[in-house]
Amino acid sequence: MNKPRTPQVWLLSPFFYERYSDNREILSKQNRPYLVLLVEYRGLNFAIPFRSNIQHSHAYKFQGESSRKRSSGLDFSKSVIIFNEDEIGMPAHIDSKEHTELTKRYNFIVEKFQKYIDDFIEGLKQETLQPKFNFSSLTYYKAVLISATMGGKNALTDCSEGS
């Protein structure tokens, strides 16, 4: 996956949901796939889901009036790592006001996400995971994320083992 200059919004494919059906923190609803923003960081390809009703601070919340009422935005805590092209489905579209905001604030959003990932990885290195990270889908990728901080070449192959 090349690093996009503009936000890339996609659906995750059915293959993705089949492969990671054992990760109970991955967002999944029957007949309603989640839209995701694709972001590359630390040599890994992340998919950050768009959600409404976000009730925590580990997210970017859209600022528009209707978006604020729904607390909609990008939920960093439910991000996943994409390892294969077939895990990405079709391109998707979001609300035009949210798209405009996403485009204007893209660099800020990516930097905020990168800080979340860095903090999460530091949390993984602790003896006990901090409560704020307990329900993150990223806990599934512990070995991959720690390996990525050490420049590990096996980061991409460690995924199937989870953690």
C-alpha positions as CSV (number, residue, x, y, z in Angstrom):
1,M,0.0,0.0,0.0
2,N,1.5,3.3,-1.0
3,K,1.3,6.3,1.3
4,P,-1.8,8.3,0.1
5,R,-1.6,12.1,-0.2
6,T,-5.3,12.3,0.4
7,P,-7.6,10.4,2.7
8,Q,-8.4,6.9,1.5
9,V,-11.8,5.6,2.7
10,W,-12.6,2.0,2.1
11,L,-14.6,-1.0,3.3
12,L,-12.9,-4.0,4.8
13,S,-13.5,-7.1,2.8
14,P,-15.4,-10.3,4.0
15,F,-12.0,-12.0,3.9
16,F,-10.8,-9.7,6.6
17,Y,-13.7,-10.5,8.9
18,E,-13.3,-14.2,8.3
19,R,-9.6,-14.1,9.1
20,Y,-10.0,-12.2,12.3
21,S,-13.3,-13.6,13.6
22,D,-11.6,-14.6,16.8
23,N,-10.7,-11.0,17.7
24,R,-13.8,-10.0,19.7
25,E,-12.7,-6.3,19.8
26,I,-12.9,-5.9,16.0
27,L,-16.0,-4.0,15.1
28,S,-18.3,-6.3,13.1
29,K,-22.1,-6.1,12.4
30,Q,-24.0,-8.5,10.2
31,N,-24.7,-6.9,6.8
32,R,-23.1,-3.6,7.8
33,P,-19.4,-3.3,7.1
34,Y,-17.5,-0.5,8.7
35,L,-15.9,2.3,6.7
36,V,-12.2,2.7,7.4
37,L,-9.5,5.3,6.8
38,L,-6.3,3.7,5.7
39,V,-3.1,5.0,7.3
40,E,0.5,3.7,7.0
41,Y,2.7,4.1,10.0
42,R,5.8,2.3,11.3
43,G,5.8,0.1,8.1
44,L,2.3,-1.2,8.9
45,N,-1.0,-0.5,7.2
46,F,-3.7,0.5,9.6
47,A,-7.5,0.7,9.0
48,I,-9.2,3.2,11.4
49,P,-13.0,2.7,11.6
50,F,-15.5,5.5,11.2
51,R,-18.0,5.3,14.1
52,S,-20.8,7.2,15.7
53,N,-21.5,7.5,19.4
54,I,-17.8,7.5,20.4
55,Q,-17.7,7.9,24.2
56,H,-14.0,8.2,24.8
57,S,-11.0,10.4,23.9
58,H,-9.0,7.9,21.8
59,A,-10.5,9.2,18.6
60,Y,-10.9,12.1,16.3
61,K,-14.4,13.4,16.5
62,F,-15.8,15.4,13.6
63,Q,-16.7,19.0,14.5
64,G,-19.8,19.6,12.4
65,E,-23.1,20.1,14.2
66,S,-24.8,16.8,13.2
67,S,-21.5,14.9,13.7
68,R,-21.1,16.3,17.2
69,K,-24.7,15.3,18.1
70,R,-23.9,11.7,17.0
71,S,-20.3,11.9,18.4
72,S,-19.1,10.5,15.1
73,G,-15.5,10.3,14.0
74,L,-12.5,7.9,13.7
75,D,-12.1,5.5,16.6
76,F,-8.4,4.8,17.0
77,S,-9.0,2.2,19.7
78,K,-10.8,-0.1,17.2
79,S,-8.1,0.2,14.5
80,V,-6.8,-2.9,12.8
81,I,-3.8,-3.8,10.8
82,I,-4.1,-4.8,7.2
83,F,-1.6,-7.4,6.0
84,N,-3.0,-8.5,2.6
85,E,-4.6,-6.6,-0.3
86,D,-7.6,-8.9,-0.2
87,E,-8.5,-7.6,3.2
88,I,-9.5,-4.3,1.7
89,G,-12.9,-4.2,0.0
90,M,-14.4,-1.5,-2.1
91,P,-13.8,2.3,-2.0
92,A,-16.4,4.0,0.1
93,H,-17.9,7.5,0.6
94,I,-18.7,9.4,3.7
95,D,-20.9,12.4,4.4
96,S,-19.7,15.4,2.3
97,K,-19.1,17.7,5.3
98,E,-17.1,15.0,7.1
99,H,-15.2,14.4,3.9
100,T,-14.3,18.1,3.7
101,E,-13.2,18.1,7.3
102,L,-11.2,14.9,6.9
103,T,-9.4,16.3,3.9
104,K,-8.6,19.6,5.6
105,R,-7.5,18.0,8.9
106,Y,-6.0,14.9,7.5
107,N,-2.4,15.6,8.6
108,F,-3.6,16.5,12.1
109,I,-5.7,13.3,12.3
110,V,-2.8,11.1,11.2
111,E,-0.5,12.8,13.7
112,K,-3.0,12.2,16.5
113,F,-3.4,8.6,15.4
114,Q,0.4,8.1,15.4
115,K,0.6,9.4,18.9
116,Y,-2.1,7.0,20.0
117,I,-0.2,4.1,18.4
118,D,3.1,5.2,20.0
119,D,1.4,5.4,23.4
120,F,-0.3,2.1,22.9
121,I,3.0,0.4,22.0
122,E,4.6,1.8,25.1
123,G,1.6,0.5,27.1
124,L,2.1,-3.0,25.6
125,K,5.7,-3.0,27.0
126,Q,4.5,-2.5,30.5
127,E,3.8,-5.5,32.8
128,T,0.1,-4.7,32.9
129,L,-1.8,-3.0,30.1
130,Q,-3.3,0.3,31.2
131,P,-7.2,0.1,31.5
132,K,-7.6,2.7,28.8
133,F,-6.2,0.2,26.3
134,N,-8.1,-2.9,27.5
135,F,-10.8,-2.9,24.9
136,S,-8.6,-1.9,21.9
137,S,-8.7,-4.2,18.9
138,L,-4.9,-3.5,18.6
139,T,-4.2,-5.8,21.6
140,Y,-4.6,-8.7,19.1
141,Y,-1.5,-7.4,17.3
142,K,0.8,-7.1,20.3
143,A,3.7,-9.1,18.8
144,V,3.5,-7.2,15.5
145,L,3.4,-3.8,17.1
146,I,6.3,-4.5,19.5
147,S,8.3,-6.0,16.6
148,A,7.6,-2.8,14.5
149,T,9.1,-0.6,17.2
150,M,12.3,-2.7,16.9
151,G,12.4,-2.7,13.1
152,G,11.5,-6.3,13.2
153,K,11.4,-8.0,9.8
154,N,8.9,-10.6,11.0
155,A,6.2,-8.1,12.0
156,L,4.1,-9.1,9.0
157,T,4.3,-12.8,9.6
158,D,3.5,-12.6,13.4
159,C,0.0,-11.4,12.8
160,S,-1.8,-14.7,12.4
161,E,-0.6,-15.7,15.9
162,G,-2.3,-12.8,17.5
163,S,-1.3,-12.4,21.1
